[in-house]
Amino acid sequence: MNSERRAILGHALAASAAFFASKTSALPHQYPGKALRFIVGFPPGGAGDSVARVVSTVMSTALGQPIVIDNKPGAGAIVSAVSAINAPADGYALLLAGSTLLTNNPAIREKLPYDSRTFSPVGTICTMPMVLVTPSESGLRSVEDVIKEARANPGKLNFGSHGLGSSPHFAGEMLNRAAGIKLVHIPFNGSAPNMSALLGNQLHLAVDSLSAAAPFIQSGRLRPLAIFSATRSPSLPKVKTFIEIGFSEVQLEAWITIHVRSETPASVQATLTKALSKTMTDANVSHRISVIGLNPVFEPPSIVEARVARELPLMRTIAAKTGISVPE
């Protein structure tokens, strides 16, 4: 073989190698190929943070990669949504979403950095029962006592929630409207300060998640007056629902989901949904979520989308009729 033929063959082999190398590098890596980030719009220690940690521990095993919790609280969880928006749409940034982001905020805020097309659901993790509570030494021993006092002294009684436009805020305003009373809303930045203010007798009442109130109910420091869910809570079987008391329209539960950016490849979304579904069948996961005071439930993306479509108009109606709004 002369030098010219050897040169031609060498160039051909080099070109072929380069071609196949470029094709190989262009192929997508198997997902997931690295650690995932779970963006949580609530501070450490709350119900949202706790359930995210329970789920991520087992879901990481299903995916074969670690999941790192990244707390981004603030502005009704909008800070966490912005963090997810700014992340690549590759499935490595999960967003703890739910009623606060998907139905409450759009009902009360005219300007949001996201809309219904920004995120796609992976699935539901749980629902969050809410309870009306008062200090155990309070003279308010029932919902009837609250209504009687509120009607006799309009504007005297107040109630705290874990945030302006939060599900507990909506629940309290639903009670105001249904009973024809005016409990003054006092918002706090999270359940912990809401419970602290109530325990310190800075509030007459509070509406919060059962998970936040349960330890103080069990210790005897708080008195539960009624549950906002459609049915009684297994952890508080003697506490009536507002429906049982006679207020059929006072019914609301918060809920928590996992979402990703909608541009995330469909195959990646399917992998995440499968992993979450498997995680939620784990008996230990269900038990630990129940212990927190939440109701574990897996709902696939189609059911989540239907839930949002059903509840958003309702929340907008409640906001309009009760005057819930957030200054822009």
Protein Blocks (a to p, Z undefined) as FASTA:
>chain_A
ZZklmmmmmmmmmmmmmmmmmmmmmpccdddfbdcddddfbdehiaklmmmmmmmmmmmm
mnopacdddddeeehhlmmmmmmmmpccehpaccdedjklmmmmmmmpmbdcbdfklpcc
fbdfbdcdddddddfkbmblbfklmmmmmmmmghkaccddfbehiaklmmmmmmmmmnop
acdddddedjklmmmmmmnopafbdcddfklmmmmmmnopaccfbdfbfbdcfklmmbcc
fklnopaklccdddddddddfklcfklmmmmmmmmmmmmmpmklmmmmmmnopacddddf
klmmmmmmmmmmmmmmmmmmnopacdZZ
